[in-house]
Amino acid sequence: MHDRSHEEADDSRREFLVRALSLGLLAGGSGWQLEALAGVFGELPGRLPAGRSVFSLQGEVRVNGQRATRDTLIGPQDHVRTGKGASLVAVVGQDALILRGDTELQLDLGRSTRQFFRLVSGAMLTVFGQRDRELAVQTGTATIGIRGTGVYFEADPEKTYVCTCYGRVQLAAAGDPSASEEIVAQHHDAPRYVLARPQNGRRIVPAAFQWHTDLELMTLEALVGREVPFRLEGMGYKGPRREY
């Protein structure tokens, strides 16, 4: 059962999603599909209440080996896996994420000096909150140092795709940490591949923008009470705007 005051507070977001859909902002790629949006209209993206992690899920999603439901809590050291064709939209602390199908993620956000998201395989779109301690996303081929930003990742044994949607990251190749690059982006400015094996002597090479959408980023930021630091022309979307 939905809280009525929560739904009323999200009227502006409902209007945004309807208008975005009508203008075709969801077409192409593997972003939100119409079937997924049907669930969004039932509960619109807004800050999740305390004690709730999952905003939406489709297909087989497991947390620590157990089949996840809307009531599943995702803790700071949990293991999350999605099946083929599945998806998960969730909040962990001050961070929000979308996991695509066939994705495996190990969280290590405890009290250690460094905190990690270990993306074993698959694809993940994440917005990270500002934090005092260093956070890194690790894949088989890369370590990505995070400073409160939005980033899309795809990981397989040969390469990691990293699109810094906005904010600042530090890329380093797992096979050669001296191969590194700092990326500062305003709006998907500098996607990169981080390679397991050098290509023409380089492990970090330019890539194209792919497979994620601004609407997804807006949704994720809304789930943690924030807003993306860009605006789509003609689209009103009220909330505290991020600054870097």
Helices and strands as residue ranges (DSSP letters): H 4-9, H 11-22, H 34-42, E 54-58, E 61-63, E 66-67, E 79-82, E 87-92, E 95-99, E 104-108, E 115-127, E 135-138, E 142-155, E 159-173, E 176-185, E 192-199, E 202-206, H 214-223
